């Protein structure tokens, strides 16, 4: 019985640790939408940033329910806390200030 429980827990653990602990802003995009990459993502402060190409591995879009690209998801200790999605033209409408304000609010709530 213990072996069965361990096997069931392994995939969940592996999937929950895709990103580092702490605050991480992840841009999910696709290679065909490179022109609409969120160029200000690396300029966000008080968080790490990462980019994920969902066309390289379909697991990303399924696991994180990415229905439009680009999508920015803010994770705090591997838990999704905020999401920003592109419009119908596949461009991000959220501004750097809006995303940064969300990050700042999350940081302040920890105190």
PABA-348868 format. One record per residue (C-alpha): x, y, z; residue number from 1. Coordinates in steps of 0.5 Angstrom, whole numbers, plus 500, padded with zeros to 3 digits. Each point is the difference from the previous one (the first is absolute). Last residue first. Layout:
! PABA-348868
lopa px=X, py=Y, pz=Z, mivo=NUM
...
END
This chain:
! PABA-348868
lopa px=508, py=582, pz=512, mivo=111
lopa px=498, py=495, pz=495, mivo=110
lopa px=495, py=505, pz=498, mivo=109
lopa px=505, py=505, pz=498, mivo=108
lopa px=504, py=495, pz=495, mivo=107
lopa px=493, py=498, pz=497, mivo=106
lopa px=498, py=507, pz=499, mivo=105
lopa px=507, py=502, pz=497, mivo=104
lopa px=499, py=494, pz=495, mivo=103
lopa px=493, py=503, pz=498, mivo=102
lopa px=503, py=507, pz=499, mivo=101
lopa px=506, py=497, pz=495, mivo=100
lopa px=495, py=497, pz=496, mivo=99
lopa px=495, py=506, pz=499, mivo=98
lopa px=507, py=504, pz=499, mivo=97
lopa px=503, py=496, pz=495, mivo=96
lopa px=493, py=501, pz=496, mivo=95
lopa px=494, py=495, pz=499, mivo=94
lopa px=498, py=500, pz=493, mivo=93
lopa px=504, py=494, pz=498, mivo=92
lopa px=500, py=499, pz=492, mivo=91
lopa px=497, py=493, pz=497, mivo=90
lopa px=495, py=504, pz=496, mivo=89
lopa px=494, py=498, pz=504, mivo=88
lopa px=503, py=503, pz=506, mivo=87
lopa px=506, py=497, pz=504, mivo=86
lopa px=499, py=497, pz=507, mivo=85
lopa px=502, py=502, pz=507, mivo=84
lopa px=500, py=495, pz=506, mivo=83
lopa px=501, py=501, pz=508, mivo=82
lopa px=501, py=496, pz=506, mivo=81
lopa px=503, py=493, pz=497, mivo=80
lopa px=503, py=496, pz=505, mivo=79
lopa px=507, py=498, pz=499, mivo=78
lopa px=503, py=504, pz=506, mivo=77
lopa px=496, py=506, pz=497, mivo=76
lopa px=499, py=499, pz=493, mivo=75
lopa px=498, py=506, pz=495, mivo=74
lopa px=497, py=498, pz=493, mivo=73
lopa px=501, py=504, pz=494, mivo=72
lopa px=496, py=497, pz=494, mivo=71
lopa px=503, py=502, pz=493, mivo=70
lopa px=496, py=496, pz=497, mivo=69
lopa px=493, py=498, pz=501, mivo=68
lopa px=497, py=493, pz=503, mivo=67
lopa px=506, py=499, pz=505, mivo=66
lopa px=497, py=495, pz=505, mivo=65
lopa px=506, py=499, pz=504, mivo=64
lopa px=501, py=492, pz=500, mivo=63
lopa px=497, py=500, pz=493, mivo=62
lopa px=504, py=506, pz=497, mivo=61
lopa px=506, py=498, pz=503, mivo=60
lopa px=499, py=492, pz=498, mivo=59
lopa px=500, py=502, pz=493, mivo=58
lopa px=508, py=501, pz=500, mivo=57
lopa px=504, py=504, pz=495, mivo=56
lopa px=493, py=503, pz=497, mivo=55
lopa px=499, py=503, pz=507, mivo=54
lopa px=506, py=504, pz=500, mivo=53
lopa px=502, py=502, pz=507, mivo=52
lopa px=503, py=507, pz=503, mivo=51
lopa px=503, py=501, pz=507, mivo=50
lopa px=500, py=506, pz=505, mivo=49
lopa px=502, py=500, pz=507, mivo=48
lopa px=497, py=505, pz=504, mivo=47
lopa px=501, py=506, pz=504, mivo=46
lopa px=501, py=504, pz=494, mivo=45
lopa px=497, py=500, pz=493, mivo=44
lopa px=505, py=502, pz=494, mivo=43
lopa px=500, py=493, pz=498, mivo=42
lopa px=493, py=500, pz=498, mivo=41
lopa px=500, py=506, pz=496, mivo=40
lopa px=501, py=497, pz=493, mivo=39
lopa px=493, py=496, pz=500, mivo=38
lopa px=501, py=496, pz=494, mivo=37
lopa px=495, py=502, pz=495, mivo=36
lopa px=505, py=499, pz=494, mivo=35
lopa px=502, py=493, pz=503, mivo=34
lopa px=492, py=498, pz=498, mivo=33
lopa px=502, py=494, pz=496, mivo=32
lopa px=505, py=498, pz=505, mivo=31
lopa px=495, py=499, pz=506, mivo=30
lopa px=499, py=504, pz=506, mivo=29
lopa px=499, py=499, pz=507, mivo=28
lopa px=503, py=506, pz=504, mivo=27
lopa px=502, py=498, pz=507, mivo=26
lopa px=501, py=504, pz=506, mivo=25
lopa px=503, py=497, pz=506, mivo=24
lopa px=500, py=502, pz=507, mivo=23
lopa px=503, py=495, pz=505, mivo=22
lopa px=502, py=493, pz=499, mivo=21
lopa px=502, py=498, pz=493, mivo=20
lopa px=496, py=498, pz=494, mivo=19
lopa px=498, py=493, pz=498, mivo=18
lopa px=499, py=497, pz=507, mivo=17
lopa px=493, py=499, pz=500, mivo=16
lopa px=500, py=495, pz=494, mivo=15
lopa px=505, py=496, pz=503, mivo=14
lopa px=496, py=499, pz=507, mivo=13
lopa px=494, py=498, pz=496, mivo=12
lopa px=504, py=495, pz=496, mivo=11
lopa px=503, py=497, pz=506, mivo=10
lopa px=494, py=499, pz=505, mivo=9
lopa px=496, py=495, pz=496, mivo=8
lopa px=507, py=496, pz=500, mivo=7
lopa px=501, py=501, pz=508, mivo=6
lopa px=493, py=498, pz=501, mivo=5
lopa px=500, py=493, pz=496, mivo=4
lopa px=507, py=499, pz=504, mivo=3
lopa px=497, py=501, pz=507, mivo=2
lopa px=494, py=495, pz=498, mivo=1
END
